[in-house]
Every structure is written in C-alpha cells, then in structure tokens.
Amino acid sequence: MARTRKTSKEALEEKIEKAEVDVIAAKKKYDQATANLKELLGK
C-alpha cells in the first residue's frame, strides 16, 4: 500500500491546528491558576 506524502501546506495546517489546541489547553490552565491565586490573595 503506497503511502502518500503530505504537502507542506497540509503539514503546516496540522501544526497550526495542534498549536491552537495547545493554546486552548494552556489558557484554560492559566485561567484556573489565576482564579486560584485571586482566591488566595483575597483571604
């Protein structure tokens, strides 16, 4: 079975999609950490 090679555009699009997922996960983690910090500082 022949394996087709991805074009550079397809590879770039996949990298962009993965980066977007990573950013969303990091933002969620950041927001949670910020909320925890605000709660601790408020006490």
mmCIF file of the N, C-alpha and C atoms, coordinates in Angstrom:
data_MODEL
# 
_entry.id   MODEL 
# 
loop_
_atom_site.group_PDB 
_atom_site.id 
_atom_site.type_symbol 
_atom_site.label_atom_id 
_atom_site.label_alt_id 
_atom_site.label_comp_id 
_atom_site.label_asym_id 
_atom_site.label_entity_id 
_atom_site.label_seq_id 
_atom_site.pdbx_PDB_ins_code 
_atom_site.Cartn_x 
_atom_site.Cartn_y 
_atom_site.Cartn_z 
_atom_site.occupancy 
_atom_site.B_iso_or_equiv 
_atom_site.pdbx_formal_charge 
_atom_site.auth_seq_id 
_atom_site.auth_comp_id 
_atom_site.auth_asym_id 
_atom_site.auth_atom_id 
_atom_site.pdbx_PDB_model_num 
ATOM 1   N N  . MET A 1 1  ? 0.852  -1.185 0.000  1.00 0.00 ? 1  MET A N  1 
ATOM 2   C CA . MET A 1 1  ? 0.000  0.000  0.000  1.00 0.00 ? 1  MET A CA 1 
ATOM 3   C C  . MET A 1 1  ? 0.890  1.238  0.000  1.00 0.00 ? 1  MET A C  1 
ATOM 4   N N  . ALA A 1 2  ? 0.719  2.063  -0.972 1.00 0.00 ? 2  ALA A N  1 
ATOM 5   C CA . ALA A 1 2  ? 1.543  3.261  -1.100 1.00 0.00 ? 2  ALA A CA 1 
ATOM 6   C C  . ALA A 1 2  ? 1.099  4.319  -0.107 1.00 0.00 ? 2  ALA A C  1 
ATOM 7   N N  . ARG A 1 3  ? 2.085  4.932  0.496  1.00 0.00 ? 3  ARG A N  1 
ATOM 8   C CA . ARG A 1 3  ? 1.799  5.994  1.472  1.00 0.00 ? 3  ARG A CA 1 
ATOM 9   C C  . ARG A 1 3  ? 2.021  7.331  0.788  1.00 0.00 ? 3  ARG A C  1 
ATOM 10  N N  . THR A 1 4  ? 1.010  8.158  0.809  1.00 0.00 ? 4  THR A N  1 
ATOM 11  C CA . THR A 1 4  ? 1.147  9.464  0.168  1.00 0.00 ? 4  THR A CA 1 
ATOM 12  C C  . THR A 1 4  ? 1.774  10.443 1.138  1.00 0.00 ? 4  THR A C  1 
ATOM 13  N N  . ARG A 1 5  ? 2.613  11.278 0.619  1.00 0.00 ? 5  ARG A N  1 
ATOM 14  C CA . ARG A 1 5  ? 3.301  12.267 1.445  1.00 0.00 ? 5  ARG A CA 1 
ATOM 15  C C  . ARG A 1 5  ? 2.436  13.518 1.543  1.00 0.00 ? 5  ARG A C  1 
ATOM 16  N N  . LYS A 1 6  ? 2.414  14.101 2.722  1.00 0.00 ? 6  LYS A N  1 
ATOM 17  C CA . LYS A 1 6  ? 1.640  15.324 2.921  1.00 0.00 ? 6  LYS A CA 1 
ATOM 18  C C  . LYS A 1 6  ? 2.351  16.482 2.243  1.00 0.00 ? 6  LYS A C  1 
ATOM 19  N N  . THR A 1 7  ? 1.574  17.384 1.724  1.00 0.00 ? 7  THR A N  1 
ATOM 20  C CA . THR A 1 7  ? 2.177  18.592 1.178  1.00 0.00 ? 7  THR A CA 1 
ATOM 21  C C  . THR A 1 7  ? 2.595  19.476 2.339  1.00 0.00 ? 7  THR A C  1 
ATOM 22  N N  . SER A 1 8  ? 3.458  20.416 2.063  1.00 0.00 ? 8  SER A N  1 
ATOM 23  C CA . SER A 1 8  ? 3.907  21.309 3.135  1.00 0.00 ? 8  SER A CA 1 
ATOM 24  C C  . SER A 1 8  ? 2.733  22.115 3.683  1.00 0.00 ? 8  SER A C  1 
ATOM 25  N N  . LYS A 1 9  ? 1.765  22.418 2.827  1.00 0.00 ? 9  LYS A N  1 
ATOM 26  C CA . LYS A 1 9  ? 0.587  23.163 3.287  1.00 0.00 ? 9  LYS A CA 1 
ATOM 27  C C  . LYS A 1 9  ? -0.226 22.322 4.267  1.00 0.00 ? 9  LYS A C  1 
ATOM 28  N N  . GLU A 1 10 ? -0.414 21.046 3.941  1.00 0.00 ? 10 GLU A N  1 
ATOM 29  C CA . GLU A 1 10 ? -1.157 20.157 4.844  1.00 0.00 ? 10 GLU A CA 1 
ATOM 30  C C  . GLU A 1 10 ? -0.428 19.990 6.170  1.00 0.00 ? 10 GLU A C  1 
ATOM 31  N N  . ALA A 1 11 ? 0.884  19.825 6.102  1.00 0.00 ? 11 ALA A N  1 
ATOM 32  C CA . ALA A 1 11 ? 1.674  19.672 7.322  1.00 0.00 ? 11 ALA A CA 1 
ATOM 33  C C  . ALA A 1 11 ? 1.578  20.932 8.167  1.00 0.00 ? 11 ALA A C  1 
ATOM 34  N N  . LEU A 1 12 ? 1.648  22.085 7.536  1.00 0.00 ? 12 LEU A N  1 
ATOM 35  C CA . LEU A 1 12 ? 1.547  23.356 8.251  1.00 0.00 ? 12 LEU A CA 1 
ATOM 36  C C  . LEU A 1 12 ? 0.174  23.504 8.892  1.00 0.00 ? 12 LEU A C  1 
ATOM 37  N N  . GLU A 1 13 ? -0.875 23.142 8.158  1.00 0.00 ? 13 GLU A N  1 
ATOM 38  C CA . GLU A 1 13 ? -2.229 23.231 8.711  1.00 0.00 ? 13 GLU A CA 1 
ATOM 39  C C  . GLU A 1 13 ? -2.380 22.336 9.939  1.00 0.00 ? 13 GLU A C  1 
ATOM 40  N N  . GLU A 1 14 ? -1.790 21.132 9.893  1.00 0.00 ? 14 GLU A N  1 
ATOM 41  C CA . GLU A 1 14 ? -1.856 20.239 11.052 1.00 0.00 ? 14 GLU A CA 1 
ATOM 42  C C  . GLU A 1 14 ? -1.115 20.833 12.245 1.00 0.00 ? 14 GLU A C  1 
ATOM 43  N N  . LYS A 1 15 ? 0.038  21.439 11.985 1.00 0.00 ? 15 LYS A N  1 
ATOM 44  C CA . LYS A 1 15 ? 0.808  22.065 13.067 1.00 0.00 ? 15 LYS A CA 1 
ATOM 45  C C  . LYS A 1 15 ? 0.031  23.224 13.673 1.00 0.00 ? 15 LYS A C  1 
ATOM 46  N N  . ILE A 1 16 ? -0.649 24.002 12.831 1.00 0.00 ? 16 ILE A N  1 
ATOM 47  C CA . ILE A 1 16 ? -1.449 25.131 13.314 1.00 0.00 ? 16 ILE A CA 1 
ATOM 48  C C  . ILE A 1 16 ? -2.600 24.621 14.176 1.00 0.00 ? 16 ILE A C  1 
ATOM 49  N N  . GLU A 1 17 ? -3.282 23.577 13.707 1.00 0.00 ? 17 GLU A N  1 
ATOM 50  C CA . GLU A 1 17 ? -4.394 23.011 14.477 1.00 0.00 ? 17 GLU A CA 1 
ATOM 51  C C  . GLU A 1 17 ? -3.916 22.511 15.835 1.00 0.00 ? 17 GLU A C  1 
ATOM 52  N N  . LYS A 1 18 ? -2.773 21.828 15.866 1.00 0.00 ? 18 LYS A N  1 
ATOM 53  C CA . LYS A 1 18 ? -2.237 21.326 17.134 1.00 0.00 ? 18 LYS A CA 1 
ATOM 54  C C  . LYS A 1 18 ? -1.863 22.486 18.042 1.00 0.00 ? 18 LYS A C  1 
ATOM 55  N N  . ALA A 1 19 ? -1.276 23.532 17.480 1.00 0.00 ? 19 ALA A N  1 
ATOM 56  C CA . ALA A 1 19 ? -0.898 24.698 18.280 1.00 0.00 ? 19 ALA A CA 1 
ATOM 57  C C  . ALA A 1 19 ? -2.138 25.360 18.869 1.00 0.00 ? 19 ALA A C  1 
ATOM 58  N N  . GLU A 1 20 ? -3.214 25.437 18.091 1.00 0.00 ? 20 GLU A N  1 
ATOM 59  C CA . GLU A 1 20 ? -4.459 26.029 18.592 1.00 0.00 ? 20 GLU A CA 1 
ATOM 60  C C  . GLU A 1 20 ? -4.996 25.219 19.771 1.00 0.00 ? 20 GLU A C  1 
ATOM 61  N N  . VAL A 1 21 ? -4.962 23.900 19.666 1.00 0.00 ? 21 VAL A N  1 
ATOM 62  C CA . VAL A 1 21 ? -5.419 23.034 20.758 1.00 0.00 ? 21 VAL A CA 1 
ATOM 63  C C  . VAL A 1 21 ? -4.545 23.255 21.986 1.00 0.00 ? 21 VAL A C  1 
ATOM 64  N N  . ASP A 1 22 ? -3.229 23.348 21.769 1.00 0.00 ? 22 ASP A N  1 
ATOM 65  C CA . ASP A 1 22 ? -2.301 23.576 22.884 1.00 0.00 ? 22 ASP A CA 1 
ATOM 66  C C  . ASP A 1 22 ? -2.567 24.917 23.562 1.00 0.00 ? 22 ASP A C  1 
ATOM 67  N N  . VAL A 1 23 ? -2.849 25.947 22.770 1.00 0.00 ? 23 VAL A N  1 
ATOM 68  C CA . VAL A 1 23 ? -3.121 27.277 23.325 1.00 0.00 ? 23 VAL A CA 1 
ATOM 69  C C  . VAL A 1 23 ? -4.407 27.256 24.146 1.00 0.00 ? 23 VAL A C  1 
ATOM 70  N N  . ILE A 1 24 ? -5.430 26.588 23.643 1.00 0.00 ? 24 ILE A N  1 
ATOM 71  C CA . ILE A 1 24 ? -6.700 26.499 24.372 1.00 0.00 ? 24 ILE A CA 1 
ATOM 72  C C  . ILE A 1 24 ? -6.485 25.801 25.714 1.00 0.00 ? 24 ILE A C  1 
ATOM 73  N N  . ALA A 1 25 ? -5.716 24.710 25.705 1.00 0.00 ? 25 ALA A N  1 
ATOM 74  C CA . ALA A 1 25 ? -5.444 23.979 26.946 1.00 0.00 ? 25 ALA A CA 1 
ATOM 75  C C  . ALA A 1 25 ? -4.638 24.845 27.914 1.00 0.00 ? 25 ALA A C  1 
ATOM 76  N N  . ALA A 1 26 ? -3.647 25.559 27.397 1.00 0.00 ? 26 ALA A N  1 
ATOM 77  C CA . ALA A 1 26 ? -2.813 26.412 28.251 1.00 0.00 ? 26 ALA A CA 1 
ATOM 78  C C  . ALA A 1 26 ? -3.635 27.553 28.834 1.00 0.00 ? 26 ALA A C  1 
ATOM 79  N N  . LYS A 1 27 ? -4.544 28.134 28.037 1.00 0.00 ? 27 LYS A N  1 
ATOM 80  C CA . LYS A 1 27 ? -5.380 29.240 28.517 1.00 0.00 ? 27 LYS A CA 1 
ATOM 81  C C  . LYS A 1 27 ? -6.302 28.760 29.629 1.00 0.00 ? 27 LYS A C  1 
ATOM 82  N N  . LYS A 1 28 ? -6.858 27.569 29.453 1.00 0.00 ? 28 LYS A N  1 
ATOM 83  C CA . LYS A 1 28 ? -7.738 27.004 30.475 1.00 0.00 ? 28 LYS A CA 1 
ATOM 84  C C  . LYS A 1 28 ? -6.970 26.813 31.781 1.00 0.00 ? 28 LYS A C  1 
ATOM 85  N N  . LYS A 1 29 ? -5.760 26.288 31.676 1.00 0.00 ? 29 LYS A N  1 
ATOM 86  C CA . LYS A 1 29 ? -4.915 26.069 32.853 1.00 0.00 ? 29 LYS A CA 1 
ATOM 87  C C  . LYS A 1 29 ? -4.541 27.410 33.489 1.00 0.00 ? 29 LYS A C  1 
ATOM 88  N N  . TYR A 1 30 ? -4.209 28.401 32.667 1.00 0.00 ? 30 TYR A N  1 
ATOM 89  C CA . TYR A 1 30 ? -3.860 29.739 33.151 1.00 0.00 ? 30 TYR A CA 1 
ATOM 90  C C  . TYR A 1 30 ? -5.035 30.373 33.889 1.00 0.00 ? 30 TYR A C  1 
ATOM 91  N N  . ASP A 1 31 ? -6.220 30.283 33.284 1.00 0.00 ? 31 ASP A N  1 
ATOM 92  C CA . ASP A 1 31 ? -7.412 30.868 33.913 1.00 0.00 ? 31 ASP A CA 1 
ATOM 93  C C  . ASP A 1 31 ? -7.678 30.230 35.276 1.00 0.00 ? 31 ASP A C  1 
ATOM 94  N N  . GLN A 1 32 ? -7.500 28.911 35.366 1.00 0.00 ? 32 GLN A N  1 
ATOM 95  C CA . GLN A 1 32 ? -7.720 28.217 36.638 1.00 0.00 ? 32 GLN A CA 1 
ATOM 96  C C  . GLN A 1 32 ? -6.686 28.659 37.669 1.00 0.00 ? 32 GLN A C  1 
ATOM 97  N N  . ALA A 1 33 ? -5.429 28.757 37.257 1.00 0.00 ? 33 ALA A N  1 
ATOM 98  C CA . ALA A 1 33 ? -4.367 29.185 38.173 1.00 0.00 ? 33 ALA A CA 1 
ATOM 99  C C  . ALA A 1 33 ? -4.597 30.622 38.627 1.00 0.00 ? 33 ALA A C  1 
ATOM 100 N N  . THR A 1 34 ? -5.049 31.483 37.726 1.00 0.00 ? 34 THR A N  1 
ATOM 101 C CA . THR A 1 34 ? -5.333 32.876 38.069 1.00 0.00 ? 34 THR A CA 1 
ATOM 102 C C  . THR A 1 34 ? -6.480 32.955 39.070 1.00 0.00 ? 34 THR A C  1 
ATOM 103 N N  . ALA A 1 35 ? -7.511 32.154 38.855 1.00 0.00 ? 35 ALA A N  1 
ATOM 104 C CA . ALA A 1 35 ? -8.644 32.133 39.781 1.00 0.00 ? 35 ALA A CA 1 
ATOM 105 C C  . ALA A 1 35 ? -8.195 31.653 41.161 1.00 0.00 ? 35 ALA A C  1 
ATOM 106 N N  . ASN A 1 36 ? -7.348 30.637 41.192 1.00 0.00 ? 36 ASN A N  1 
ATOM 107 C CA . ASN A 1 36 ? -6.834 30.140 42.474 1.00 0.00 ? 36 ASN A CA 1 
ATOM 108 C C  . ASN A 1 36 ? -6.019 31.217 43.177 1.00 0.00 ? 36 ASN A C  1 
ATOM 109 N N  . LEU A 1 37 ? -5.188 31.914 42.443 1.00 0.00 ? 37 LEU A N  1 
ATOM 110 C CA . LEU A 1 37 ? -4.358 32.967 43.022 1.00 0.00 ? 37 LEU A CA 1 
ATOM 111 C C  . LEU A 1 37 ? -5.221 34.101 43.568 1.00 0.00 ? 37 LEU A C  1 
ATOM 112 N N  . LYS A 1 38 ? -6.225 34.519 42.803 1.00 0.00 ? 38 LYS A N  1 
ATOM 113 C CA . LYS A 1 38 ? -7.116 35.590 43.270 1.00 0.00 ? 38 LYS A CA 1 
ATOM 114 C C  . LYS A 1 38 ? -7.820 35.177 44.552 1.00 0.00 ? 38 LYS A C  1 
ATOM 115 N N  . GLU A 1 39 ? -8.226 33.904 44.611 1.00 0.00 ? 39 GLU A N  1 
ATOM 116 C CA . GLU A 1 39 ? -8.901 33.408 45.812 1.00 0.00 ? 39 GLU A CA 1 
ATOM 117 C C  . GLU A 1 39 ? -7.951 33.442 47.011 1.00 0.00 ? 39 GLU A C  1 
ATOM 118 N N  . LEU A 1 40 ? -6.725 33.029 46.807 1.00 0.00 ? 40 LEU A N  1 
ATOM 119 C CA . LEU A 1 40 ? -5.750 33.026 47.899 1.00 0.00 ? 40 LEU A CA 1 
ATOM 120 C C  . LEU A 1 40 ? -5.399 34.440 48.342 1.00 0.00 ? 40 LEU A C  1 
ATOM 121 N N  . LEU A 1 41 ? -5.271 35.356 47.402 1.00 0.00 ? 41 LEU A N  1 
ATOM 122 C CA . LEU A 1 41 ? -4.933 36.737 47.741 1.00 0.00 ? 41 LEU A CA 1 
ATOM 123 C C  . LEU A 1 41 ? -6.096 37.445 48.421 1.00 0.00 ? 41 LEU A C  1 
ATOM 124 N N  . GLY A 1 42 ? -7.311 36.991 48.135 1.00 0.00 ? 42 GLY A N  1 
ATOM 125 C CA . GLY A 1 42 ? -8.495 37.595 48.725 1.00 0.00 ? 42 GLY A CA 1 
ATOM 126 C C  . GLY A 1 42 ? -8.697 37.203 50.175 1.00 0.00 ? 42 GLY A C  1 
ATOM 127 N N  . LYS A 1 43 ? -8.032 36.178 50.624 1.00 0.00 ? 43 LYS A N  1 
ATOM 128 C CA . LYS A 1 43 ? -8.208 35.699 52.008 1.00 0.00 ? 43 LYS A CA 1 
ATOM 129 C C  . LYS A 1 43 ? -7.381 36.493 52.973 1.00 0.00 ? 43 LYS A C  1 
# 
